[in-house]
Amino acid sequence: MRDLHTLPKAHLHLHFTGSMRHGTLLELAERDGISLPDSLVTEWPPHLSAADEKGWFRFQRLYDVARSVLRTEDDVRRLVREAAEDDVRDGGGWLEIQVDPSGYAARFGGITAFTDLVLDAVAEASRETGLGMAVVIAANRTRHPMDARTLARLAAQYAGRGVVGFGLSNDERRGSTEDFGPAFAIAERAGLMLVPHGGELRGPDHVRTCLDRLHADRLGHGVRSAEDPALLERVVSSGVALEVCPVSNVALGVYSDLTSVPLPELLSAGATIALGADDPLLFGSRLAAQYATMRAAHDLDDATLAELARMSVRASQAPSDVRSRLLAGVDAWLAGPDEPRS
């Protein structure tokens, strides 16, 4: 088995605060006297479920507590730099990190000022680590759709200047997806990649809504497309990539175990898959581990894992030279020596 940490890959589904290292969370909380719940300290990673609204509320509360430890510009820069370092360690060559600026605006001078800070931190981390990086601005579906339009206009202002996509996150079961169509139309006119969450906590019908009403180019998760063959055929034929996050799917109760994540079915149908870590801070698993868990759960060979890496690169917004370099690196990885299973 070849080392998955040396397999070049792109990371297309990573949330901003959720990318934080656990040790950094503990250190920043101690610095400012912030009391963390036991599930973020002694019981980490926390036991999570999103089977009902109460379970999602607990998950969101932990995320909000984690976000509260980011108090200074240096904290933001540290988070971005460490996320980049972790991806490089896992073989990452390109990262699209997703952030909702409105969740940080009050402490950092507004959504524009915070976006400027994040983009500067991303550029700095990219220079220091060699990792190609870009930002996806995401609206929160638990907030009013007018807020999403504000964020879409913000994202449009930065199109071509570090922002490559516009998303919609939080609990799929909340709000009306159709109401966010005007925000996505703003982002679409700006030429941004449209990357809403869909097809994780809700099933195939919601995937259709994301395709029909939001014109999704990629789907955050989308894994439950496997439940509807006709829909899956549409996803494949339209070239919509699925950002599959196996460990978080299981942690949130979408699937009972990793062997139940329908990756083989998606691959067999010809779907484009980009494995992602989602929120490593809450799920305890980073990028390379997603490949490792799927290798173990489905006995994937190295050729399949290499193709997963290639698909992540092809589905990204990385510049052509970065794509070429990473794809060549995947070929070199697969051509290299195979280590015998122990």
Order of alpha helices (4+ residues) and beta strands (2+ residues): beta-alpha-alpha-alpha-beta-alpha-alpha-beta-alpha-beta-alpha-beta-alpha-beta-alpha-beta-alpha-alpha-beta-alpha-alpha-alpha-alpha
